Amino acid sequence: MNRQFGRRKFLLYGSATLGTSILLKACASPSTSEAPSSPAASDSPAASPAAASGDVIKVGILHSLSGTMAISEKSVVDSTQLAIDEINSAGGIGGKQIQAILEDGNSDWPTFAEKAKKLIDEDQVVVIFGCWTSASRKAVLPVFEEKNHMLYYPVQYEGQECSKNIFYTGAAPNQQIEPSVDWLLENKGKDFYLVGSDYVFPRTANTIIKAQLAAKGGKTVGEDYLPLGNTEVAPIIAKIRSALPNGGVIYNTLNGDSNVAFFKQMQGAGLTVDKYPVMSVSIAEEEVKAIGVDFLKGQFAAWNYFQTVESPENKKYVDAFKAKYGAERVTNDPMEAAYISVNIWKQAVEKAGSAGTPTDLEKVREAAYGQAFAAPEGPVKMNTNHHISKTVRIGEVRDDGLFQIVYETDKPVDPLPWNQYVAETKGYTCDWTKTGVTAPDTPGKFKG
């Protein structure tokens, strides 16, 4: 049976709806007579922003500088600006300096969409670096598709998306979530309690985790969500104690300020790391500093980069960041992914051709494929599915608030944006040099 999927069904997999069963139905066997929901981005002329005139190239930075996500996103802005400053100090791109225009998404998803439109239409930027939560990314995605523009997104996410208009420099699930579950099953136990914020990333991530546990002999004993920014964690902690009276693994996809309350009350309730190890995928060095090392010592996080990575590239990055922003500052994975974003984009612009080519978004997009960069985390490369190859690491919080790396892969792992444990997306592929997103039983391929 041939299946051709509307572009929106692929890219909005699991977006606004929070019920897990509804999330999965977004990709499930639509009618073969379904008409395309909208023209594909590649069918429209490439956007032509007039942002590389004169001596500057305008780029946008769009992150939350206020609201519950500011705890995480402000530092990503700093790292993005560091990369821009370094490029400018070295002569810019084709003799032009990069001018960054900063907008505050205010931890509010409609605001992110409004600010993306403003940066593209009014400021006429040639690229935007931004977003943290998947909710914010989903909010801006229709803007980038409608205008056929370009976003570099620097945060690990739940996958189940592969857009021609987004380059993803954080981890896909097979580069963070899946290997961390495998490590927990081998080292910490088979009974899992899932705790997350109530939006698309935690919901979809937990769908993946539950499928993986079922396939590998693990067990999901409970699952709970908090509205983003909510700090009423006591009822969830009571449920964890009831479901895991003798201890067990807690997989944490909380974001923002909720983590502060969660770890402090976990400790207050006596759920200590020796019996209740927590694996987090949104807590890095910056959040450890904000929450307090006393509440996190011995707990775990899965990322691709930690400040403690030993390499000349990382030493240079950390030293430069501290020199610019203060010796007390720390670096983390989303910050480093943002730093990668700017540098890969810069290399793509240079490969695309002569001065002025930042305005030719189609050429710059194509030039990004195969771009390699000696990143602080190690070597990375942009794949034709718009995700990068990355080393997988698991860290344990040390006394100084940094992470002791307890596991890492011996080479970068290639990204798989479509999850292979979830039945509805098993076998899906994505390659923007060929056919876009392809379903496994679709001879007449889908091109976005």
Secondary structure by P-SEA (a helix, b strand, c coil): cbbbbcaaaaaacccccccaaaaaaccccccccccccccccccccccccccccccbbbbbbbcccccccccccaaaaaaaaaaaaaaaaacccccbbbbbbbbbccccaaaaaaaaaaaacccccccccccccaaaaaaaaaaaaaacbbbbbccccccccccccbbbccccccccaaaaaaaaaaccccbbbbbbccccaaaaaaaaaaaaaaacccccccccccccccccaaaaaaaaaaacccbbbbbbccccaaaaaaaaaaaaaccccccbbbbbccccaaaaaaaccccccccccccccccccccaaaaaaaaaaaaaccccccccaaaaaaaaaaaaaaaaaaaacccccccaaaaaaaaaccccccccccbbbbccccbbbbbbbbbbbcccccccccccccbbbbbbcccccccccccbbbbccccccccccccccccc
